[in-house]
Amino acid sequence: MNTEYNILSFLQKNESSTALSVSEGTGYSVVTVNHILSLLLKEGRVVKKGQEFLSKGRPASLYDLDENNYYYLIVGLFEKEFETGVFVRVINQKGSIVYENELHFLKFELSKLKKLIKNTEDYFPQIKKIILGIPGQVRDDKVIICDVGCLVGVTMQELSGLPIKAFNDIDAALFSDINNSEIKAGIYLPEHFAPGVGLVINGKPYLGSNGLVGENCFSSPGFDFTATDSADEKIKNINYILRFIAFILNPDTVILYSELFTEENIKKLDLSIEEGHGIGKIIIKQN
């Protein structure tokens, strides 16, 4: 629900707000805001934190996100040196990290993912929703494409009894680092698989008509990312992707995730596209 999302986003940035303040900040009527706030109170996502005494009329309740009793579990899978890596992060509604860990498996199995999720849920009963990032795509709560073969065909209900929202690995990485006013693209470049692209528009991941935005299978048939192990060729391909994204989207920010970005290779990136305003800002992050 966009209304609920926008009200939560406002409270994330504006602590201890009255319903009137939320109304003025979001553009929704006070009646609508009060209705949504009452639902969020019942869900435990919002708490009342005292009152504000106005010059006229009754004192107004102050609302804030409940940062202690409503957590998200973010689980992301990635490839690293022929192993399957899994990062686990528990965050509260204000984006603060409560717990994080990273594990590596030479042989990854579905049972290991289930156990990892279950153990984290048991340790943090405040977890109410799960964000799952995979090197692939999910449609109708079922994994349809994935570099981790054991996940293909798996449904979200098999992994947990809690609500799970699955994204490709880049969208999950962008989840805790989004700005409502931005167009932001993320590009993940694993060592031994084709890259993936994620897209966030106005604070929400854009998944496309079938949830397959950023899948390499739709790129040009003559453009094979996995045909070479040459770092120079991979950088050349990255520059191609950057220019294509600038042409189509003209985004505020592009984040590049890869172990490939050594100091020497960074110098080979065509960052002139940033200087020419095709992309507002390019951020490089090593996995």
C-alpha positions, 0 to 999 in steps of 0.5 A: 500500500503506497499510503502506508509506505509513504507514512512510514517513510515520513516517520523514518525521517521525522521522529515524534510527529503528530498526525497533523504533521504527517498529513502536511508532510505527505499530502494525505488528509488527517482522516486518512493518516489517523486511519493508517496510524491506527492500523500501524499501531495494531501491527506494532510498527508504530508507537505513541511517544507522548503528546504535544500540547498545542496552543488551542484544542486537545493535546496531540499524540506523537507517533514514531516508528517502533525500533525495538519490536519490529525488525527486518531480516535481510538475507542475501546470497552471492558468489565469491571464489567459487563459494556461495556466500550468505550475508545476514543482517537484522535491521530495525525500522529506522535502518539501524543494524542490530546484527550482521554476519557473513557465511561461506559454503563450498557446497550450498544446499537448501537445508542450510538456508532454511536452518540459517533463517530459522535460527535467526528468527528464533534468536530475534523474535522481533523479526516480522518480515524477511527480505531475500536477495538472490542471484536470480528472480522470483515470480509469484513467490517462486524462484524461476531463475537463479545462479544457485541451482538448488533454489530454482523452483523453491517457493517463499513459503518453504523458507519461512512462515513469516512474510518474505519479499524476494528481490534480486541480489542487487535490489536487496543490497539497495534496500537499506540505502535508498532515497525516496527522491532518487533513481538509483541503479545497482550493478553486481559483477560476480567473478564467474557469472554474468552481472545483474542490475537492480533499479530503485525509483522513488524509494521502491525497487522497480521489478518490471512486468514479470519481475525480470529487470536486470537479467542478463538473459535479455541482453544483446546476444552478441554481448557475452559477459562470461566469455572472458576472464580478462579484467580489461574485457570485463571493465570494457563491458562495465563501461558499456553498461554504464553508458547504456544506463546513462542513456536510458535512465540518467540516474542520480546514482549508480553503485557498482559492487564487485571484487574486480575493482582494484585500484588499478582497474578503477582507473580504467572505468569511464568515469567521464560519464559522471562528469558529463552528468549522464550519471549523477554519482558513481559509487564503487563498493567491493564485496 
